[in-house]
Amino acid sequence: MPQIVDPDIERYAAEHTSPEPPELEAVAAETQEQFAGRAGMLTGHLEGAFLRAVVAMTGARRVLEIGMFTGYSAMAMASALPDDGRLVTLEVSEEHAALARRHIEASPWADRIEVLMGPAIESLARLDGPFDVVFIDADKTNYRNYYDAVLPKLSKRGVILIDNVLWSGRVLDASATDDDTRAIVELNDVIVADDRVEVVLLPIRDGVSLIRRR
Ligand SMILES: C[S@@+](CC[C@H](N)C(=O)[O-])C[C@H]1O[C@@H](n2cnc3c(N)ncnc32)[C@H](O)[C@@H]1O
């Protein structure tokens, strides 16, 4: 994935962010080994630390993740939950989930994490809120569907985080016609005009929108 933040700045930011817990280092390393071509999907140290901070600062007890991959962000967020907190994560790929499950089971946060397999839109229809934090990070063409489905399930002071909202900078390319870029551009436009919410689009890694209900 092309980096949009200057790599030296990215490195400096990571070096001045609290260190990655060993469990997250381990899952990131094995993801790099097993899924080298897909490892760019990992949120990684800096964004993982940001997600963890949001969960901690909001005092979240129920977290929903759409798009688990190998479990990095699920574990990062679950590590900030209280002991009786719960994180539900949605994933469609058994291959990704197999690696995730091993690392989740070996972590101190296994009791807090529930993995739901299947297309996220179907799992979402069966899930009741309220959720305090929702992290959307799956197939981009369904982002709008996920946003519409989770907003009514948000707790009163809940927040939605959406990943890849700068899409390697392609959101600036007015001639980009691929489905993923169009979906992200359209959703960013919808959210900023949605008077039910307040949003801040942060240029962390590939862009993260932080959304709260008004
Ligand atoms: C960008 S990765 C998630 C990265 C993860 N949050 C992390 O930080 O490591 C997107 C994941 O969404 C999954 N996915 C794609 N389409 C999906 C769908 N329709 N339902 C559920 N999961 C889906 C993919 O298999 C992939 O594992």
PDBQT file of the ligand as one rigid body, heavy atoms in Angstrom, charges set to zero:
ROOT
HETATM    1  C1  LIG A 301      -8.275  -4.513   5.797  1.00  0.00    +0.000 C 
HETATM    2  S1  LIG A 301      -8.566  -6.120   6.383  1.00  0.00    +0.000 S 
HETATM    3  C2  LIG A 301      -8.869  -5.865   8.104  1.00  0.00    +0.000 C 
HETATM    4  C3  LIG A 301      -7.608  -5.523   8.862  1.00  0.00    +0.000 C 
HETATM    5  C4  LIG A 301      -7.748  -5.642  10.360  1.00  0.00    +0.000 C 
HETATM    6  N1  LIG A 301      -8.753  -4.728  10.877  1.00  0.00    +0.000 N 
HETATM    7  C5  LIG A 301      -6.401  -5.404  11.000  1.00  0.00    +0.000 C 
HETATM    8  O1  LIG A 301      -6.139  -4.325  11.499  1.00  0.00    +0.000 OA
HETATM    9  O2  LIG A 301      -5.554  -6.294  10.941  1.00  0.00    +0.000 OA
HETATM   10  C6  LIG A 301     -10.169  -6.471   5.762  1.00  0.00    +0.000 C 
HETATM   11  C7  LIG A 301     -10.741  -7.824   6.169  1.00  0.00    +0.000 C 
HETATM   12  O3  LIG A 301     -12.137  -7.808   5.840  1.00  0.00    +0.000 OA
HETATM   13  C8  LIG A 301     -12.499  -9.093   5.400  1.00  0.00    +0.000 C 
HETATM   14  N2  LIG A 301     -13.697  -8.961   4.580  1.00  0.00    +0.000 N 
HETATM   15  C9  LIG A 301     -13.801  -8.555   3.286  1.00  0.00    +0.000 A 
HETATM   16  N3  LIG A 301     -15.069  -8.563   2.874  1.00  0.00    +0.000 NA
HETATM   17  C10 LIG A 301     -15.811  -8.974   3.932  1.00  0.00    +0.000 A 
HETATM   18  C11 LIG A 301     -17.201  -9.186   4.143  1.00  0.00    +0.000 A 
HETATM   19  N4  LIG A 301     -18.086  -8.958   3.175  1.00  0.00    +0.000 N 
HETATM   20  N5  LIG A 301     -17.607  -9.614   5.350  1.00  0.00    +0.000 NA
HETATM   21  C12 LIG A 301     -16.720  -9.827   6.354  1.00  0.00    +0.000 A 
HETATM   22  N6  LIG A 301     -15.390  -9.642   6.220  1.00  0.00    +0.000 NA
HETATM   23  C13 LIG A 301     -14.942  -9.223   5.020  1.00  0.00    +0.000 A 
HETATM   24  C14 LIG A 301     -11.277  -9.587   4.613  1.00  0.00    +0.000 C 
HETATM   25  O4  LIG A 301     -11.282 -10.993   4.517  1.00  0.00    +0.000 OA
HETATM   26  C15 LIG A 301     -10.136  -9.026   5.443  1.00  0.00    +0.000 C 
HETATM   27  O5  LIG A 301      -9.685  -9.976   6.366  1.00  0.00    +0.000 OA
ENDROOT
TORSDOF 0
